[in-house]
Every structure is written in C-alpha cells, then in structure tokens.
C-alpha cells in the first residue's frame, strides 16, 4: 500500500515510467508496443478514482481490444475474475 499522501505521486511515477518506455519503443520503431503503452498509461487513473469506474474501465479495455487485437483476451480475464490471488 502507498500512503494516501503519496498515492498521486506514485501514480505519476508509474505514468512517467510508461511514457518513458513508450518513447523508447517509438524511437526503436516498435510502434505496436508504443501504442499499447499509450493505452496503459491511462489505466492507473481508474484505480485512483473516488467513484466507481468499473464500467468505464471495462469499456476502456474494449477500446484496447479494438485497437490492438493481440489483447483480445482482456475482457475474458476481466469478466471471469480469473486473476490469481497474489494480485
């Protein structure tokens, strides 16, 4: 757990990592990876929202699938509650 007063800073640090990796991917011609990182950098904000964003999160996952068919399993993973307990 991140202390409440550092939660936004922690999310921003994660955002910074994703943006940096995306930049490197574009620089190296890895456009598919860079595109997925564009999508990924928004995901942490759903977790940080004060109100319920579950439906919006699921719709966002659908958008990822439409843009990156390689991720076609995302809704199956999300809908089936199949994440391991370690998470």
URLIN-V744441 format. One record per residue. N is the residue number from 0. RES is the residue in three letters. SS is DSSP state (hx for helix, st for strand, lp for the rest). PHI is phi in whole degrees, 0 to 359 (* if undefined). OMEGA is omega in radians with two decimals (none if undefined). Layout:
[[N,RES,SS,PHI,OMEGA] [N,RES,SS,PHI,OMEGA]]
This chain:
[[0,UNK,lp,*,3.06] [1,UNK,lp,260,3.09] [2,UNK,lp,304,-3.07] [3,UNK,hx,306,-3.08] [4,UNK,hx,288,3.13] [5,UNK,hx,250,-3.07] [6,UNK,hx,301,-3.14] [7,UNK,hx,297,3.09] [8,UNK,hx,296,3.12] [9,UNK,hx,294,3.08] [10,UNK,hx,298,3.13] [11,UNK,hx,293,3.09] [12,UNK,hx,296,3.07] [13,UNK,hx,299,3.08] [14,UNK,hx,303,-3.13] [15,UNK,hx,299,3.10] [16,UNK,hx,299,-3.12] [17,UNK,hx,297,3.14] [18,UNK,hx,295,3.13] [19,UNK,hx,295,3.12] [20,UNK,hx,297,3.10] [21,UNK,hx,299,3.13] [22,UNK,hx,300,3.12] [23,UNK,hx,296,3.14] [24,UNK,hx,299,3.10] [25,UNK,hx,300,-3.11] [26,UNK,hx,300,-3.11] [27,UNK,lp,266,3.09] [28,UNK,lp,75,3.12] [29,UNK,lp,267,-3.02] [30,UNK,hx,296,3.14] [31,UNK,hx,294,3.09] [32,UNK,hx,295,-3.14] [33,UNK,hx,300,3.13] [34,UNK,hx,298,3.11] [35,UNK,hx,296,3.09] [36,UNK,hx,292,3.02] [37,UNK,hx,302,3.12] [38,UNK,hx,292,-3.03] [39,UNK,hx,296,-3.06] [40,UNK,hx,294,3.13] [41,UNK,hx,273,-3.01] [42,UNK,hx,307,-3.11] [43,UNK,hx,301,-3.13] [44,UNK,hx,295,3.07] [45,UNK,hx,297,-3.13] [46,UNK,hx,290,-3.07] [47,UNK,hx,273,-3.08] [48,UNK,lp,297,3.14] [49,UNK,lp,285,-3.13] [50,UNK,lp,253,-3.08] [51,UNK,lp,290,3.14] [52,UNK,lp,243,-3.07] [53,UNK,hx,301,-3.12] [54,UNK,hx,294,3.11] [55,UNK,hx,293,3.09] [56,UNK,hx,298,3.14] [57,UNK,hx,297,3.10] [58,UNK,hx,297,3.11] [59,UNK,hx,295,3.07] [60,UNK,hx,301,3.09] [61,UNK,hx,300,3.09] [62,UNK,hx,298,3.09] [63,UNK,hx,299,3.14] [64,UNK,hx,301,-3.12] [65,UNK,hx,296,-3.12] [66,UNK,hx,275,-3.08] [67,UNK,lp,224,-3.09] [68,UNK,hx,305,3.08] [69,UNK,hx,303,-3.13] [70,UNK,hx,265,-3.04] [71,UNK,lp,302,-3.12] [72,UNK,lp,277,-3.02] [73,UNK,hx,303,-3.11] [74,UNK,hx,291,3.08] [75,UNK,hx,298,3.12] [76,UNK,hx,297,-3.10] [77,UNK,hx,291,-3.05] [78,UNK,hx,287,-3.06] [79,UNK,lp,272,-3.12] [80,UNK,lp,49,-3.06] [81,UNK,lp,258,3.14] [82,UNK,lp,293,3.10] [83,UNK,lp,297,-3.11] [84,UNK,lp,298,-3.12] [85,UNK,lp,299,-3.13] [86,UNK,lp,284,none]]
